[in-house]
Amino acid sequence: MSSTSEAITEQPESVSFSEAFLYWLKLGFISFGGPAGQISMMHQELVERRRWISEHRFLHALNYTMVLPGPEAQQLATYIGWLMHGVWGGIMAGFLFVLPSLFILMGLTWIYLSYGNVLVVEGVLYGIKPAVTAIVLFAAYRIGSRALSNNVLLAMAILAFAAIFFFNIPFPYIVLTAGLIGYIGSRYSPDSFKAGAGHGSSAETYGPALIDDETPIPHHALFKWSRLISYALVGLLIWVLVMTVLFNNYGWEGTFTQMGWFFTKAALLTFGGAYAVLPYVYQGGVEQYSWLTGTQMIDGLALGETTPGPLIMVVAFVGYVGGWGSKVFGPESQALAGAMGAGIATLFTFLPSFLFILVGGPAVEATRHDIKFTAPLTGITAAVVGVILNLAIFFAYHVLWPEGVGIEFEWSSPITGIKALFEARFEWVSALIGMAAMIAMFKYKVGIMPVLAACALAGLVYSLLPVLF
């Protein structure tokens, strides 16, 4: 490409399986920032820079993953990998999205259980938490600027934010309502619920994509009942075989068998991504099975926020701590039992995610131009923007006021609530780190990885000051 105009008009060259492998492996190591940050990172790399997939098709896939139970960012990676290189491409993308996080988190959990709180780790966590808040807010802005293309969708995002922030309405109800509004809107105001602008209208910025708006559906993505049934049976067979092995070796009440059953339910029954799953995992892991304590669960969430991969990888922490404490293989092999617990939690959490994409993906592709099917997904994406904004505020509150304010905010006492905020201990250093991260990304377009690295270093230096001086 010799000029900017050529860069805009030329379609990218085809992507080999090995080239895709290297990208998904890299993404597995750098996908920080939770689901919102990871989706933003994939959009930046795959839509804007590499142009492997058009914005319209990216958003269409994102809309589908948003209505599924499980980690939407991992499912989005699986979907794109499947669309590009078939079943093995999807398995590769989804697997590599999770694998680095699993090993890193197992290593950090071993250090956590063996040596307790480490000052260096605490310092890095201190700097990364406000950075993650800024990343989530930036992701809401990036996705919203593309998905909220008219006032109707903007209003839906605002209403979704109000529903979850002020009235604590569960995420699944918000999704269902947004989808219903989209379906009804497709009949009475279809122009308001057309999917994102796509590459066709933004060609001046991105140029044509390898999988563009009008690129035909590849053969492996065509809907066939035989494929749907065979993939579903293979997935069910894997689940049955693993559960049978666990049952035969440890009995139904065994720690590992119960982990398999519990995390299967967590994967299938909880919608809304990691933040919707966490209360369920907390209730089961802490209160029902006593695999870990409440304090350990919070520490695990902090570790999950600082490792790449889906935030729901906190299930690997829960599995590791539960396996470690069970001493299934004896007191000398607690690390081995922990690793097995982490592996079981990860397998049963993510197995359904692969099935949802491989089984449902062809139907989603087949309905891509049908407004009756796309409008509900467009409405859901608009609502999700509001939910992501709520997550940013949730993060900011817990980062800036780590000890809380000691009261419940109620409509009847807003003055008391504001007074309590001012009286509570406020983390000024965290606020400064978060503001610096926002300025770096919003104004100077600094990438997510440099921002995270700089904030982690700032937090580490701040935590070591009392020791050094």
Secondary structure, DSSP 4 states (H G I P E B T S, - for coil): --SHHHHHHSPPPPPPHHHHHHHHHHHHHH--SHHHHHHHHHIIIIIIIS-SB-HHHHHHHHHHHHTSBS-HHHHHHHHHHHHHHHHHHHHHHHHHHHHHHHHHHHHHHHHHHHH---HHHHHHHHHHHHHHHHHHHHHHHHHHHHH--SHHHHHHHHHHHHHHHTS---HHHHHHHHHHHHHHHHHH-GGGGPPP-HHHHTTTTS---SB-TTPPPPGGGS--HHHHHHHHHHHHHHHHHHHHHHHHHH-TTSHHHHHHHHHHHHHHH-BSSHHHHHHHHHIIIIIIS-SS-HHHHHHHHHHHHHSSS-GGGHHHHHHHHHHHHHTTT-GGGHHHHHHHHHHHHHHHHHHHHHHHHHHHHHHHHHTTT-HHHHHHHHHHHHHHHHHHHHHHHHHHHHHHSTT--SS---TT-HHHHHHHHHHS---HHHHHHHHHHHHHHHTT---HHHHHHHHHHHHHHHHHHHHH-
